Amino acid sequence: MIGSVFVILFGSLFIGIPIAISLGFTALSAYFLDPTLPSNAEYAFRTMITALDSYSLLAIPLFILSGNIMAQGGISRKLFNFFAYFIGDRTAGMPIAAIITCLFYGAISGSGPATVAAVGAMTIPILLDLGYDKNFVVSMIAVAGGLGVIIPPSIPFIIYGQSTGASVGNLFIAGVLPGILIAFCMIIYAYFFCKMKGEDKEKLRANAKELRSKGFIEMFKDSFWALLTPVIILGGIYSGIVTPTEAANISVVYAIIVSIFIYKSIKVKDLSKIMADTVATAAPILLVVSIATVFGKVLTLMQAPVIISNLITGTFTTKVSVLLAINAILLFVGMVMDTTPAILILAPIFMPIISSIGVDPIHFGVIMVVNLAIGFVTPPVGINLFVASSMTEIPVLQIAKNAAPFIMAFIVALLLITFIPAISMALI
């Protein structure tokens, strides 16, 4: 029956049915295949509503709103310009600056989609004006947005900690070096892509000259309030004063204050349009999240996670083979399930397995979140793809196709993180 459900899902996607409808239809089809399951229409709608009744999910529209305000108010651009100031005229300097900005912004958002929205809204137009290929730029930002759930603060790390009892503080620390490693692997591909395809050096030199015309001191002063944003948010979270969702509220207030009263780059009347744009971006994301949660719960009702766990322990015997199998499962699950239900369902199942092979729960938490972060940019439930598509009107599957090399860089980093525990554990 499990196989039939996935045939229905991928068949629906193959004939062009939108992802949300495909997931919902597949979840309901399980009831018709096995009427003993309680997954009827009433169950589906009730689960959709419950899925959105989540305190942590509030962070997504709030961080998208703060990102849009920062983009409209020039705050995100000042942050990007600070990094571009140093490397903007070098080979792949501007794409690298965009990746570093995603890494840096991950310390603000704790959310992959929010990072894509905040950084993408600002960097994509700039990179396109400088002559970079649109598919390359959009796919790069979509994948780099996954850094938002690896660099602390990270909502998936909090969920994993609550589910397994692992220290959330240690998980935050463990995510720092893996996040930097993933960004480095992406930077390597971006460098070789730009080296092979070429760049408009005249535009890059002109842009770099403009950035450096005022000197470093003026650039730093101009970027100070933007650079202070993650300091305020992370300081509040690490000190225990605020939760990530409360930090999202702070980021919105801070963005408004800085944009309207300090930089004076937007006016109060502009906020209504910014909020409308935020709704247009957040609504489809939350719809997919709610229906993906229904699909995840249907898989649980069919005991799919238990069957998978038994299959692993019965088939693989060595530590390396078990870790490779778990990675493969998590990569697949990330394609069809939202991060939150995936962690809540699979983490308790995998804990006895990873304990038996001597893997630290903190290290495994990083492995799990990195795997699921890749799911942000892999169809059919690649939320980052939908965010990037909504901003650029490029079809989701086209973005996914062009994102493949960046995803491979992500996977290379994943394998290093999996088999070199020190990358995650060195700072603890």
N, C-alpha and C positions, 0 to 999 in steps of 0.2 A: 504493500500500500504506500509506503514512503516513497518508493520509486515512482509510483503513479502520480503522486502529488507533485514531484519535481518535474516530471514530464509535462504535466499540465502548465506549470509555471513557465518553463522555458519555451513550451509551445506557444503560450500566450504572448510572450515577449517576441518570439520569432515572427509572428504575424503582425506585429506592430501595435499591440494593445499597450497603453500607457502603464508604467510600472505600478502605480498605486492601484489601478483597476486589476492588473494581473495578480498582484499579491492578495487583494481582497477576494477575487474570484477563486484563486487557488485555495485560500483558507476555507472558504465556504464549500468548495468541492470535496474537502475531506469528510464533511458531514454526510454528503450523499454517497461517498464511497463506503463509509462506515457509520451508519445511523446511531451506533452506540456512543459515538463521540458527542460531547455537548457543544460542538462548535457550529451551532446554527446561526442564523442572522442576528437573533437577539443577543447571543453571546458575543458575536463579532462587534456589534455596535457598542455594547456595554464595555468591552475591552478597549475599544478605540477611545472612548471617553475617559476611562480610567488611566490609559496610557498618557493622555495629555494632562491629567490631573497630577502633575509631577512638579515638585518644587525645583528640582535641578533643571528641568526643561525650560523654566523661565529664563535661564541664562542665555538661551539661544536667541530669542528675539531681542533681548536687552543688549547683548553684545553686538548683534547685527545693527541695532539702532545706534549704539555708540560708535561702531565702525563707520556707519553712513554719515554721522555727524562729523567724525574725525576727517572723513574723506572730503565732505562738503566744506568743512572749516579749515582744511589745509593741514590738519594735525598729522594725519598719516603721511602726507607728502613730505612734511618737514622731517619726520622720522626716516623715511626712505632717502631723502636728500642727504641726511647725515652720513649714511653708509655709502651712498653714491659719490659723495664728496671725495672719498679716498680712492675708489676703484672705478669710477664711472667711465674713464677713458681707456681702460684696459680691456683686453679680450674677454668678452662675456661679462664685463664688469657690471653692467646694469641688470641683467638677469640674476647675477650672483647677489647683487644688492637686494633684489626682490626676494630671493630665497632667504637671505639673512633677516630681512624685515619680517617675513613669515615666522622665522625662528624666534625673533624678538617679540613679535606680537603674540606668539603662543603663550608668553608669560603674562599677557593681559587677558586673553580670552578663555583659555582652557577648553576651547571648542574648535574642531576642525572647520565646520561650516562657517562659524563666525570669523575665523581667520581668513578664509577665502573671501568672504564678503568684504571685510574691512580692508585687507591689503589689495585684493583684486580690484575693487572699485577705484582705487587710486593708481596702482601700478600698471594695470593693463593698458589704459589709454596712453600713459607716458611711453611705455615700451613700443606700442604700435606707432606712435608719432616718430619714434627713433628708427623705425624701419624693420623691426623684428616681425617674424612670421606670426600671424594671429593664432594659428593652431598651436604653435610651440609655446607661446606666452600663456595662453589660457590653460593648456594642459599642465604647464609647469606650476602655475599658481594653484590649480586644483589639487595637485599632488602635495605641494609644499604646505598647503593648508592642513594636511594631516599632522604636521608638527604641533599643531595647536592642542592635541590631546596627549602629547608625549612630554613636551616641556611643561613643567609645573607653572601654575596650578592646572590640574587635569581632572575633570569630572569622572572619566572612566577609572582613574586610579582611586578616587574616593569610593566609587561603587564597588570596585574590586576589594578594597580594604574592608568595607562593611560586609561583603559577602563571605570573605575568608578569614577575617580577623587580623590580617596583615596590617602593619603600621602604615597609615596614610602618609605620615611625615617621611618615613623611609622610602616609600614609593615615589614621592615627589623628588627626593634627592636622587634616587636611582634613575629617574627619567632624564636627567640633565645631559649626561655624556651620550646616551643613545640618541637623543634628539640632535645633538651636535654632529654625531657620526652620520646620521641619515642626511642631514643638510649637506655635509661634506660630500657624500656619495652623489647627491643630486647636482652639486656644484661641478663635480668632475664631468658629468655628462653634459651639463649646460656649456661648459668650457669647450669641450670637443665639438659639440654641435655648432657653436658660433665660429669656431676655428675652421670647420669644414664648409659651412654655408656662407661665411663672410658677414661683415657688418658694415654699416654706413659710418665710416670713421669720421667723416666731416661733421655729421650730425652729433656724433658722440663727443668729439673734441669741442664743438661749439657748446654742447650741453655742459660738459665738464668745466669749460672756461667760465660759463655763466655761474655755475655753482661755486667756483673758487674765487670769483671776482671780489667778493667782500672779505675774504680771508677766513681762517679757521675760527677766530674768536667770535666774529659776527655770526658765522654759521652755527656755532655752538649756542650762542645766546638765542638765536632764532629758533633752534631746535629744542631748547631746554625744557619747555613745558610739555612737548611731545615725549621727550626722553624720560620725563618725570612720571609719566602715566603708569608704566609697569611698576615703578618703585612704590607708588602710592598703593596700587592694587595688591601687589605681592606682599608689601609690608603689612597691610591689613590682614591678609590671609595667614601669613606665617606667624604673626603675632597672636592669632586667634581672635582678633577683634571682629572679623566678618567672615562669612561663608563665601564660596565662589559666586553664588547667586546674588548675595548682597554686594559683592564686589562689582558685579555687573551693573547694579543700580548706581554704585559710586562712579563707575566709568562713564555712564550716561550723564550724570550730573556734572562730573569733571569736564567731559567733552563739551557740554553746553556752556559752562562757565568760561572755559578757555577760548572756545570758538567765538562766542558772542561778546564777552567782556574784555578778554585779553588780546587775542589776535584780531577781533572784530571782523572776521571773515564771513560770517553769516549773520542774518537778522532773525528776530523772533518769528517773523512771518514765514521764514523759510522752513521752520520746523514742521509745519503741516505737510509739506511735500516730502520732506525726509521721512516722516512717519508713514506716509502712504507708500513710499518706496520700500520701507522696511516690511510692511505688511505683505506687499507683493512678493518679496523674497522669502519671508518666514512662513507664510501660509502653506505653500506647496511642500516645504520641508517638513513641517509638523504633520501634514496629512500623510506623507510617506512614513514618518516615524510611527504614527498611530496605527496604520495598517500593517507595517512591518512587525509591530509588537503583537498584533493578532496572529500573524503568521507564525511568529516564534512560539507563541503559546500553543498553537495547534500542533506544531512539531513536538512540543513537550507532551501534549496529550497522547500523541502517537508513540511516545517513549523513544523518539529518535535519538536524543542524547545518551540514553542508557544503552541502546543498541550499539551506538558508536563507541562508547567507553568499553563495553565488553569485547567489541571487535578489536580494539587496540591491544588490550591486555592479552587477548587470546592469539593474536597474530604476531606481535612484535615483542622481542625479548631483550634487546640491547638498549642502552640509554640513548645512543645516537638514533637508532631506528624509531624509538618511541617519540623522541623530540621532533624528528622529521614528520612523523605521522600526525602528531598534534598540530604542528605548524600547518600542514596541508589541510587539516580539518578546520582550523581557525580561519585560514585564508578563504576557504569555501563558505564557512558560516558568515564571515564578514561580507560576502557578496550578497547574501539573501536575508540578513538579519541586522537590525539596529544594534549598536554597541551595547546599550544598557541591558536589554534582555539576553543578549549573547553572553555577557559576563555573568549575569545572575543565574542563567541556566547551566552554563558549562564550567564555570570556575569551581563550584562545589564538586562536580563530577570528576574534574581533572586533578583536584588536590591530592587524593590518595595515590593517584598514579605518579605524580611528580615527586611526592614524598618518598615513594618506594624506590625511585631511581636517584634520589639524592639531590634534587634540584631545589634551591632555596625558594620559598614562596614569593619573596620580593623579586627575585630574578624572573620567576615565572610570570609575575604580574606585568613586568615590562614586556616580556615575550608576547603575552596575550594582547596587551593594548597596542603594541606595534603591529601585530597581525591584523587586528580589527581596524587600525588606522588605515591600512592598505584597503580595507573594505570600503572606506569613504570614497574611493575613486575606482571601484570595480562594479560594473552593472551586476544585478539589476537594482540594488539598493544603494548605489554610490551617491550619498547625499551631497558631497562636495561637487560632484558632476552636475547636479541639479542647480546648485548655487551658481556655479560658473556659467551654466547654460542660461539661467535666468538673467544674468548680467550681460551676456554677449550674444544671445540668440543663436549660438552654435548648438546643433543637435547633441544630445547627451552621448550617443554612441560614437560620434565623431571626436568628441573630446576624449573619450575613453581610449579610442584607437591611438590618438596622438600622445596620450599619456603613458603608453606602454613602456617606452625607454625609461621614464622617470620611475615607474612602478618597479622595473627591474633593478634600478639603483636602490630603491627602498628595500627590495627583497635581499639584495646583497648585504645591506646593512643589517637586516633581520637575521640572516644566517650568522653573521659575525657576533651579533648580540646573543644569539641562542647558544653558540658554542664557545664563547669567551665570556664567562660570567663576570669577570673583572670590569668589563665595560659598564655593567649596571651596578656592581657592588663596590667599586673602588672608592666612591665618595661617602659611603655609609660608615 
